[in-house]
């Protein structure tokens, strides 16, 4: 369980850094839009992609934090629906999962 917690904490830090990077892009900390209209259009389209990536990172971060909280309370290896153990292979592949395969499919 400690190895999983370490993986989750590392993933949490990576996600926070990614979000910080996305926020910096959105706030134009590296400078204003380019003066060329074609370049501006490209930058605005990139902004839309970055916004979606940021949303995905924030969603994943929430899942990681939830999994860490469940580990802290001692229920992190148990399905939040049925209470059964989550398969170690599933936890290895998706360390922030909170449901067993049976409950995910239902």
N, C-alpha and C positions, 0 to 999 in steps of 0.2 A: 504494500500500500504506500510506503514511503517513496518508492521509485515513481509511482503514478503521481503522487503529490508533487514531486520534483519536476516531472514532465509538465504538469499543469501550470506550475509556477513559472517555468521557463516560457511556456506558450503564452501565459498572461503577459509577461514582460515584452515578448515579441509583438503581441497584439497592441499593447500600449504604445510601443515605438512606432508601429505601422500607423496607428491612428494619429499620433503626433505628426508624422510625416504628411499624412493626408490633410490634416488641419492646416499645416503650414502651406501646403499647395493651395488650398481653398482661400486662405487669407492673403495669398500673394506675398508671402514674406521674402520671396526672392525677387520681387519687382512687379511692376504694373504690366498690363497687357501690352503685347507688341503693337507697334503703330500700324503695321500692315494689316489691312482688313482680312485678308485670307488667313494670315497667321492668328489673328484674333478669333476668327471662326473656329479654327482648329483648337485653340486653347479653351474655348468655351465648351466644345465637344469633349475635350479631355476632362474638363471640370465635372461633366455629367458622369463620366466613367469613374473618376476619383470619388465622387459622392456615393456611388453605388458600392465601390470597394470599401469605403469607410463604414457604410451601413452594415455590410457583411462582417467587417472586422468587429464592430460594436456588438453585433448579435453573437458572434463566436465568443467574444470576451465575456458577455453575460452568461453564456453556457459554461465557460471555464470557471467563472467565479461561483456559479451555482454548484458545480461539481466539487470545487474546493470546500465550500461551506458544508456540503454533504459529507465529505471526507472528515472534516473537523468534528462532526457530530457522530461519526462512526457508522454511517449508513451508506457511504459512497460506493460500496460494491454491490449494493442491493437495488433492485428495480423499484422505482418510486411508485409503480402501479401495483404489481403483484407481490412485491417484497422478496421475491426469489433472488438468488445470486445472478449477477450479470456475468456472462462467460468471459474468462480472462482474455480470450482472443478478441472479443468485441472491445473490451477496455483497452487492449493494446492498440487496436486500429483507431479507436475513437475515445480517447481518454476522458473526454468530458461528457460521455453519454450517461444518462440517468435511467435508461430503460433497457430491459432485456429484449432480445430479438422477437420473442413471442408477443410482447406488449407493443412493440413498434409496429408490427404487422397488423395488429387489430385496430 
